[in-house]
């Protein structure tokens, strides 16, 4: 009798456990919808004395006809960022192109093959509120800017236009910031050397400056 009662009790417990597993609990499920992801932008714009902010400018430095020893020709480019991502730094690359050698018939002198080695860069600065003199020589005869020091291949402590070819000025700060009216200004002045000979009469060349706005210090 005791064994039968024990068995019946065990069966009841097991049945009760099985019944407990079928009980229902409340739940409420909601969803997060319309999740969107949009990449930010860097929007470098350039302006110069002749053009308002745009994706590029032309003939900022339009020097000519220039005479040996004439006053330097100066111009500037303003850089702004109308995107919505803050930039880390600016870099500027220089490239010489379309060198045109002209030998006037009435001049018997042997023509200099390239006028760009007779054009001195007399001013080069970057910045607005904090202006950096890129031609600074804290130690006389040595440019503080490593890229310009390396470019001074004739070691005359003056940068000629031909020496700027393929030069890249990197890590220029301060940088343009989004939603800011404050532009950063690059200024450069050039001058035809007073001792430029007759062989360079009529010669010309072009210079292209490429400005790059970089997001990260690693770039």
Backbone as CSV, one residue per row, in Angstrom:
resi,resn,N_x,N_y,N_z,CA_x,CA_y,CA_z,C_x,C_y,C_z
1,UNK,0.826,-1.216,0.000,0.000,0.000,0.000,0.849,1.248,0.000
2,UNK,1.909,1.249,0.798,2.813,2.413,0.845,3.502,2.621,-0.500
3,UNK,3.892,1.494,-1.128,4.545,1.606,-2.431,3.589,2.191,-3.456
4,UNK,2.340,1.745,-3.404,1.355,2.263,-4.347,1.117,3.745,-4.121
5,UNK,1.047,4.172,-2.884,0.838,5.595,-2.572,2.017,6.443,-3.030
6,UNK,3.220,5.905,-2.823,4.423,6.644,-3.258,4.436,6.798,-4.764
7,UNK,4.071,5.726,-5.463,4.049,5.798,-6.927,3.033,6.800,-7.423
8,UNK,1.873,6.796,-6.769,0.840,7.747,-7.181,1.287,9.183,-6.937
9,UNK,1.972,9.421,-5.827,2.471,10.771,-5.542,3.504,11.216,-6.582
10,UNK,4.391,10.311,-6.972,5.409,10.646,-7.971,4.770,10.964,-9.308
11,UNK,3.763,10.156,-9.654,3.066,10.421,-10.925,2.404,11.792,-10.883
12,UNK,1.854,12.162,-9.728,1.208,13.473,-9.590,2.196,14.614,-9.713
13,UNK,3.354,14.425,-9.101,4.385,15.487,-9.199,4.828,15.680,-10.637
14,UNK,5.081,14.563,-11.334,5.531,14.638,-12.738,4.472,15.277,-13.612
15,UNK,3.231,14.898,-13.349,2.132,15.492,-14.126,2.034,16.975,-13.877
16,UNK,2.230,17.369,-12.613,2.196,18.803,-12.287,3.302,19.572,-12.985
17,UNK,4.497,18.977,-13.053,5.622,19.629,-13.741,5.335,19.769,-15.230
18,UNK,4.743,18.719,-15.786,4.415,18.785,-17.221,3.392,19.861,-17.487
19,UNK,2.437,20.002,-16.564,1.430,21.041,-16.751,2.002,22.429,-16.613
20,UNK,2.996,22.573,-15.720,3.624,23.896,-15.535,4.308,24.356,-16.804
21,UNK,4.816,23.450,-17.611,5.513,23.813,-18.841,4.593,24.377,-19.896
22,UNK,3.347,24.247,-19.773,2.410,24.753,-20.788,1.833,26.098,-20.414
23,UNK,2.208,26.651,-19.264,1.683,27.956,-18.887,2.166,29.028,-19.853
24,UNK,1.413,30.063,-20.129,1.780,31.158,-21.035,2.181,32.404,-20.234
25,UNK,3.239,33.127,-20.772,3.666,34.378,-20.169,3.465,35.494,-21.184
26,UNK,3.200,36.729,-20.706,3.024,37.857,-21.606,4.369,38.271,-22.231
27,UNK,4.355,38.750,-23.427,5.541,39.344,-24.079,5.080,40.430,-25.045
28,UNK,5.993,41.356,-25.360,5.672,42.453,-26.289,6.899,42.715,-27.140
29,UNK,6.784,42.655,-28.433,7.913,42.814,-29.354,7.746,44.081,-30.174
30,UNK,8.809,44.883,-30.201,8.816,46.094,-31.021,10.057,46.081,-31.916
31,UNK,10.072,46.905,-32.959,11.210,46.928,-33.881,11.768,48.334,-34.045
32,UNK,13.057,48.410,-34.367,13.709,49.673,-34.727,13.800,49.715,-36.240
33,UNK,13.142,50.671,-36.840,13.048,50.709,-38.292,13.699,51.973,-38.853
34,UNK,13.832,51.979,-40.146,14.347,53.140,-40.899,15.724,53.584,-40.419
35,UNK,16.570,52.631,-40.059,17.937,52.962,-39.682,18.727,53.263,-40.953
36,UNK,19.307,54.442,-41.031,20.037,54.827,-42.236,21.466,55.212,-41.916
37,UNK,22.358,55.025,-42.870,23.770,55.323,-42.693,24.256,56.123,-43.895
38,UNK,24.756,57.323,-43.635,25.216,58.207,-44.706,26.640,58.648,-44.422
39,UNK,27.508,58.466,-45.394,28.897,58.886,-45.223,28.985,60.406,-45.209
40,UNK,29.851,60.917,-44.336,30.091,62.358,-44.300,30.937,62.794,-45.478
41,UNK,31.159,64.095,-45.589,31.898,64.615,-46.733,32.984,65.596,-46.310
42,UNK,34.049,65.578,-47.082,35.041,66.648,-47.054,34.793,67.463,-48.320
43,UNK,34.601,68.751,-48.188,34.267,69.568,-49.353,35.242,70.720,-49.521
44,UNK,36.429,70.429,-50.066,37.438,71.472,-50.260,36.998,72.419,-51.372
45,UNK,36.982,73.708,-51.060,36.668,74.735,-52.042,37.830,75.733,-52.096
46,UNK,38.084,76.242,-53.291,39.154,77.212,-53.500,38.585,78.525,-54.013
47,UNK,39.206,79.607,-53.589,38.869,80.936,-54.110,40.171,81.688,-54.304
48,UNK,40.191,82.604,-55.254,41.379,83.421,-55.477,40.942,84.853,-55.779
49,UNK,41.868,85.762,-56.101,41.466,87.153,-56.340,40.451,87.327,-57.466
50,UNK,40.346,86.328,-58.344,39.462,86.456,-59.498,38.194,85.613,-59.416
51,UNK,38.156,84.630,-58.520,37.047,83.686,-58.499,36.586,83.409,-57.069
52,UNK,35.283,83.192,-56.925,34.730,82.847,-55.624,34.891,81.347,-55.377
53,UNK,34.519,80.913,-54.162,34.736,79.524,-53.763,34.125,78.544,-54.759
54,UNK,34.967,77.636,-55.257,34.531,76.642,-56.234,35.433,75.420,-56.092
55,UNK,35.172,74.396,-56.918,35.967,73.179,-56.843,37.370,73.365,-57.418
56,UNK,37.608,74.443,-58.092,38.935,74.721,-58.621,39.011,76.147,-59.121
57,UNK,40.214,76.679,-59.269,40.414,78.031,-59.791,41.455,77.978,-60.896
58,UNK,41.501,79.030,-61.717,42.440,79.070,-62.834,43.197,80.390,-62.862
59,UNK,44.422,80.306,-63.320,45.272,81.479,-63.549,45.320,82.416,-62.338
60,UNK,45.483,81.825,-61.167,45.628,82.644,-59.962,46.877,83.497,-60.063
61,UNK,47.978,82.868,-60.464,49.221,83.608,-60.701,49.357,83.753,-62.214
62,UNK,49.066,84.921,-62.684,49.154,85.185,-64.117,50.133,86.329,-64.312
63,UNK,51.386,85.971,-64.334,52.437,86.979,-64.398,52.968,87.089,-65.821
64,UNK,52.754,88.226,-66.406,53.300,88.413,-67.725,52.629,89.574,-68.452
65,UNK,53.373,90.267,-69.273,54.815,90.041,-69.463,55.614,90.608,-68.283
66,UNK,56.570,89.845,-67.795,57.375,90.298,-66.665,58.787,90.614,-67.131
67,UNK,59.380,91.592,-66.482,60.731,92.030,-66.837,61.702,91.668,-65.722
68,UNK,62.943,91.426,-66.039,63.937,91.126,-65.010,63.978,92.227,-63.954
69,UNK,63.917,91.840,-62.696,64.020,92.793,-61.595,62.733,93.526,-61.280
70,UNK,61.641,93.266,-62.018,60.371,93.938,-61.726,59.849,93.475,-60.375
71,UNK,58.942,94.254,-59.795,58.386,93.911,-58.488,57.754,92.519,-58.529
72,UNK,57.816,91.785,-57.423,57.243,90.442,-57.380,55.748,90.442,-57.692
73,UNK,55.306,89.385,-58.340,53.891,89.169,-58.604,53.342,88.258,-57.520
74,UNK,52.363,88.749,-56.767,51.825,87.992,-55.636,50.353,87.674,-55.858
75,UNK,49.924,86.504,-55.401,48.510,86.121,-55.444,48.266,85.111,-54.328
76,UNK,47.008,84.769,-54.138,46.654,83.874,-53.039,45.506,82.961,-53.431
77,UNK,45.385,81.853,-52.687,44.260,80.939,-52.807,43.705,80.711,-51.406
78,UNK,42.391,80.902,-51.240,41.727,80.632,-49.974,41.128,79.229,-50.006
79,UNK,41.329,78.481,-48.915,40.824,77.118,-48.812,39.745,77.047,-47.728
80,UNK,38.616,76.461,-48.054,37.554,76.231,-47.071,37.036,74.810,-47.224
81,UNK,36.348,74.349,-46.192,35.737,73.025,-46.202,34.236,73.193,-45.975
82,UNK,33.453,72.968,-47.012,32.000,73.097,-46.833,31.344,71.741,-46.611
83,UNK,32.139,70.721,-46.293,31.602,69.409,-45.951,31.175,69.372,-44.501
84,UNK,30.948,68.169,-43.983,30.503,68.033,-42.600,31.415,67.143,-41.758
85,UNK,32.634,66.897,-42.260,33.639,66.159,-41.503,34.844,67.079,-41.296
86,UNK,35.349,67.117,-40.083,36.531,67.932,-39.805,37.763,67.301,-40.445
87,UNK,38.624,68.135,-41.004,39.842,67.644,-41.639,41.011,67.736,-40.665
88,UNK,42.044,66.954,-40.943,43.232,66.946,-40.094,44.325,67.853,-40.634
89,UNK,44.523,67.857,-41.949,45.592,68.687,-42.513,45.395,68.885,-44.015
90,UNK,46.171,69.818,-44.532,46.167,70.149,-45.960,47.545,69.848,-46.529
91,UNK,47.577,69.418,-47.786,48.851,69.301,-48.475,48.758,70.003,-49.820
92,UNK,49.896,70.495,-50.275,49.961,71.223,-51.548,51.061,70.613,-52.398
93,UNK,50.722,70.275,-53.632,51.692,69.708,-54.561,51.892,70.666,-55.735
94,UNK,53.133,70.786,-56.186,53.490,71.685,-57.290,53.961,70.860,-58.488
95,UNK,53.543,71.276,-59.670,53.980,70.590,-60.888,54.212,71.615,-62.003
96,UNK,55.408,71.577,-62.588,55.741,72.457,-63.719,55.337,71.750,-65.009
97,UNK,54.756,72.518,-65.932,54.388,71.933,-67.219,54.426,72.962,-68.323
98,UNK,54.357,72.491,-69.550,54.270,73.362,-70.733,55.353,74.431,-70.765
99,UNK,56.592,73.996,-70.594,57.704,74.938,-70.723,57.896,75.261,-72.199
100,UNK,57.829,76.539,-72.522,57.913,76.980,-73.914,59.162,77.831,-74.114
101,UNK,60.057,77.350,-74.937,61.311,78.062,-75.193,61.196,78.820,-76.507
102,UNK,61.429,80.111,-76.433,61.354,80.967,-77.618,62.694,81.678,-77.805
103,UNK,63.195,81.661,-79.025,64.428,82.397,-79.328,64.123,83.448,-80.392
104,UNK,63.947,84.704,-79.962,63.687,85.763,-80.951,64.790,85.822,-82.002
105,UNK,64.395,86.006,-83.247,65.357,85.990,-84.353,66.437,87.054,-84.177
106,UNK,66.042,88.212,-83.643,67.010,89.313,-83.554,67.986,89.146,-82.397
107,UNK,67.789,88.117,-81.581,68.699,87.902,-80.451,69.651,86.770,-80.808
108,UNK,70.936,87.069,-80.768,71.932,86.073,-81.170,72.346,85.178,-80.013
109,UNK,71.932,85.563,-78.773,72.344,84.784,-77.612,71.745,83.383,-77.636
110,UNK,72.491,82.444,-77.103,71.978,81.078,-76.981,70.823,81.087,-75.980
111,UNK,69.715,80.520,-76.368,68.524,80.576,-75.518,68.682,79.689,-74.291
112,UNK,68.256,80.213,-73.151,68.194,79.423,-71.926,67.052,78.428,-72.093
113,UNK,67.318,77.168,-71.828,66.330,76.127,-72.110,65.076,76.235,-71.259
114,UNK,65.158,76.873,-70.099,64.022,76.845,-69.190,64.006,78.106,-68.333
115,UNK,62.973,78.932,-68.518,62.903,80.183,-67.770,62.599,79.947,-66.288
116,UNK,62.070,78.778,-65.942,61.661,78.552,-64.553,62.828,78.582,-63.574
117,UNK,64.058,78.363,-64.072,65.202,78.445,-63.147,65.662,79.885,-62.936
118,UNK,64.982,80.828,-63.601,65.286,82.248,-63.416,64.174,82.983,-62.676
119,UNK,63.178,82.235,-62.202,62.066,82.833,-61.456,62.187,82.434,-59.992
120,UNK,62.383,83.432,-59.132,62.518,83.185,-57.694,61.161,83.233,-57.005
121,UNK,60.980,82.358,-56.019,59.806,82.417,-55.147,60.198,83.291,-53.959
122,UNK,59.628,84.478,-53.868,60.020,85.442,-52.834,59.150,85.397,-51.591
123,UNK,57.928,84.880,-51.739,57.002,84.764,-50.611,56.249,83.456,-50.720
124,UNK,56.075,82.769,-49.583,55.223,81.582,-49.549,54.742,81.409,-48.109
125,UNK,53.445,81.658,-47.898,52.887,81.550,-46.549,51.610,80.726,-46.578
126,UNK,51.235,80.214,-45.405,49.981,79.462,-45.282,49.342,79.793,-43.944
127,UNK,48.019,79.991,-43.980,47.286,80.262,-42.748,46.656,81.641,-42.778
128,UNK,45.787,81.866,-41.817,45.101,83.151,-41.730,45.300,83.779,-40.364
129,UNK,44.719,83.177,-39.339,44.902,83.728,-37.989,46.307,83.454,-37.471
130,UNK,46.854,82.307,-37.861,48.236,81.973,-37.522,48.957,81.694,-38.828
131,UNK,49.701,82.677,-39.306,50.345,82.579,-40.618,51.725,81.942,-40.478
132,UNK,51.959,80.903,-41.282,53.247,80.216,-41.294,54.048,80.659,-42.509
133,UNK,55.261,81.158,-42.271,56.163,81.510,-43.356,56.881,80.241,-43.795
134,UNK,56.465,79.685,-44.927,57.031,78.422,-45.382,58.473,78.555,-45.853
135,UNK,58.913,79.774,-46.120,60.296,80.011,-46.547,61.222,80.362,-45.380
136,UNK,60.706,80.253,-44.169,61.485,80.646,-42.993,62.787,79.851,-42.886
137,UNK,63.858,80.571,-42.548,65.160,79.961,-42.299,65.622,80.391,-40.914
138,UNK,65.249,79.624,-39.899,65.691,79.934,-38.540,67.207,79.908,-38.472
139,UNK,67.781,78.913,-39.140,69.227,78.862,-39.344,69.505,79.364,-40.738
140,UNK,70.228,80.442,-40.864,70.483,81.050,-42.170,71.043,80.025,-43.143
141,UNK,70.412,79.952,-44.300,70.880,79.031,-45.326,70.172,77.696,-45.329
142,UNK,69.292,77.477,-44.337,68.569,76.210,-44.263,67.081,76.482,-44.047
143,UNK,66.254,75.994,-44.961,64.809,76.177,-44.817,64.291,75.304,-43.679
144,UNK,63.446,75.883,-42.837,62.830,75.105,-41.769,61.954,73.997,-42.339
145,UNK,61.277,74.273,-43.451,60.438,73.269,-44.092,61.324,72.249,-44.810
146,UNK,61.237,70.997,-44.388,62.126,69.956,-44.911,61.949,69.741,-46.413
147,UNK,60.721,69.821,-46.900,60.470,69.594,-48.321,61.119,70.689,-49.168
148,UNK,61.063,71.932,-48.706,61.683,73.031,-49.451,63.208,72.980,-49.333
149,UNK,63.702,72.557,-48.189,65.158,72.418,-48.036,65.689,71.366,-49.007
150,UNK,64.965,70.262,-49.131,65.374,69.216,-50.073,65.269,69.697,-51.520
151,UNK,64.323,70.618,-51.786,64.118,71.119,-53.145,65.210,72.096,-53.571
152,UNK,65.886,72.712,-52.615,66.910,73.722,-52.917,68.184,73.032,-53.404
153,UNK,68.100,72.479,-54.598,69.190,71.644,-55.105,70.456,72.424,-55.440
154,UNK,70.335,73.729,-55.718,71.546,74.504,-56.019,72.121,75.162,-54.762
155,UNK,71.475,74.906,-53.621,71.974,75.381,-52.320,72.238,76.885,-52.276
156,UNK,71.368,77.658,-52.935,71.543,79.104,-52.897,70.592,79.746,-51.874
157,UNK,69.876,78.914,-51.111,68.930,79.384,-50.076,67.775,80.189,-50.648
158,UNK,67.545,80.020,-51.943,66.404,80.637,-52.618,65.721,79.537,-53.427
159,UNK,64.395,79.516,-53.374,63.659,78.535,-54.164,63.297,79.137,-55.512
160,UNK,63.807,78.500,-56.585,63.399,78.887,-57.925,62.188,78.036,-58.337
161,UNK,61.453,78.539,-59.320,60.226,77.863,-59.729,60.496,76.424,-60.172
162,UNK,61.594,76.188,-60.868,61.877,74.823,-61.325,62.118,73.873,-60.161
163,UNK,62.579,74.401,-59.028,62.841,73.547,-57.870,61.549,73.126,-57.157
164,UNK,60.451,73.798,-57.465,59.171,73.416,-56.870,58.536,72.209,-57.562
165,UNK,59.056,71.834,-58.721,58.453,70.731,-59.462,58.432,69.453,-58.627
166,UNK,57.244,68.879,-58.451,57.022,67.646,-57.684,57.229,67.804,-56.175
167,UNK,57.346,69.023,-55.693,57.436,69.240,-54.248,56.056,69.067,-53.631
168,UNK,56.005,68.408,-52.481,54.751,68.200,-51.770,54.880,68.765,-50.365
169,UNK,54.107,69.814,-50.075,54.090,70.397,-48.733,52.948,69.745,-47.960
170,UNK,53.283,68.983,-46.925,52.279,68.216,-46.200,52.123,68.739,-44.777
171,UNK,51.080,68.258,-44.101,50.828,68.583,-42.696,50.699,70.085,-42.453
172,UNK,50.041,70.766,-43.366,49.829,72.199,-43.189,48.635,72.434,-42.267
173,UNK,48.869,73.190,-41.221,47.815,73.519,-40.257,47.894,75.007,-39.953
174,UNK,46.822,75.639,-39.469,45.508,75.054,-39.190,44.762,74.686,-40.471
175,UNK,43.801,73.812,-40.327,43.066,73.334,-41.497,41.676,73.936,-41.530
176,UNK,41.066,74.011,-42.695,39.688,74.492,-42.778,38.764,73.586,-41.977
177,UNK,37.735,74.132,-41.392,36.786,73.348,-40.603,35.376,73.517,-41.142
178,UNK,34.541,72.487,-41.041,33.158,72.588,-41.527,32.394,73.708,-40.817
179,UNK,31.453,74.258,-41.531,30.549,75.289,-40.990,31.312,76.490,-40.448
180,UNK,32.414,76.807,-41.065,33.223,77.947,-40.615,33.446,78.894,-41.780
181,UNK,33.298,80.167,-41.514,33.542,81.158,-42.558,35.035,81.466,-42.679
182,UNK,35.830,80.932,-41.761,37.261,81.223,-41.731,38.003,80.390,-42.776
183,UNK,38.536,81.037,-43.788,39.326,80.344,-44.800,40.788,80.343,-44.385
184,UNK,41.531,79.370,-44.909,42.976,79.345,-44.719,43.602,79.782,-46.040
185,UNK,44.532,80.702,-45.976,45.057,81.329,-47.195,46.479,80.883,-47.496
186,UNK,46.681,80.457,-48.748,48.021,80.184,-49.255,48.425,81.347,-50.141
187,UNK,49.558,81.951,-49.844,50.046,83.105,-50.609,51.424,82.799,-51.177
188,UNK,51.629,83.203,-52.413,52.942,83.024,-53.039,53.237,84.213,-53.941
189,UNK,54.499,84.629,-53.946,54.943,85.696,-54.845,56.171,85.212,-55.600
190,UNK,56.227,85.583,-56.871,57.384,85.191,-57.705,57.989,86.430,-58.360
191,UNK,59.267,86.324,-58.744,59.970,87.461,-59.352,60.998,86.945,-60.346
192,UNK,61.024,87.557,-61.524,62.041,87.217,-62.514,63.362,87.853,-62.098
193,UNK,64.390,87.038,-62.009,65.673,87.518,-61.519,66.193,88.702,-62.344
194,UNK,66.799,89.652,-61.636,67.319,90.852,-62.309,68.383,90.509,-63.346
195,UNK,69.097,89.424,-63.134,70.169,89.055,-64.057,69.750,88.142,-65.185
196,UNK,68.446,87.979,-65.377,67.970,87.095,-66.444,68.401,87.633,-67.809
197,UNK,69.017,86.781,-68.604,69.570,87.215,-69.879,68.573,87.246,-71.015
198,UNK,69.023,87.792,-72.149,68.179,87.922,-73.338,67.646,86.591,-73.845
199,UNK,68.359,85.535,-73.541,67.955,84.224,-74.031,66.604,83.774,-73.519
200,UNK,66.104,84.410,-72.463,64.803,84.027,-71.914,63.662,84.910,-72.398
201,UNK,63.950,85.865,-73.283,62.869,86.703,-73.791,61.820,85.844,-74.501
202,UNK,60.552,86.058,-74.140,59.460,85.342,-74.791,59.201,83.953,-74.254
203,UNK,60.070,83.427,-73.387,59.863,82.086,-72.845,58.715,82.099,-71.828
204,UNK,58.047,80.977,-71.671,57.001,80.879,-70.653,56.893,79.446,-70.152
205,UNK,56.148,79.294,-69.079,55.921,77.977,-68.482,54.657,78.046,-67.640
206,UNK,54.112,76.894,-67.303,52.921,76.846,-66.452,53.239,76.103,-65.157
207,UNK,52.489,76.449,-64.133,52.623,75.814,-62.826,51.234,75.401,-62.353
208,UNK,51.106,74.154,-61.930,49.847,73.657,-61.377,50.030,73.367,-59.900
209,UNK,49.134,73.909,-59.089,49.137,73.638,-57.656,47.922,72.767,-57.337
210,UNK,48.149,71.660,-56.666,47.070,70.751,-56.280,46.935,70.765,-54.765
211,UNK,45.757,71.150,-54.298,45.486,71.228,-52.862,44.656,70.011,-52.452
212,UNK,45.074,69.341,-51.381,44.363,68.160,-50.899,44.014,68.338,-49.435
213,UNK,42.745,68.084,-49.122,42.251,68.153,-47.755,42.143,66.727,-47.230
214,UNK,42.883,66.406,-46.169,42.925,65.049,-45.640,42.237,64.944,-44.288
215,UNK,41.504,63.857,-44.112,40.769,63.646,-42.880,41.653,63.200,-41.728
216,UNK,42.658,62.339,-42.024,43.420,61.692,-40.954,44.903,62.021,-41.028
217,UNK,45.574,61.985,-39.882,47.004,62.288,-39.823,47.845,61.283,-40.584
218,UNK,47.333,60.073,-40.792,48.095,59.037,-41.483,48.177,59.261,-42.981
219,UNK,47.368,60.173,-43.497,47.339,60.386,-44.953,48.471,61.294,-45.406
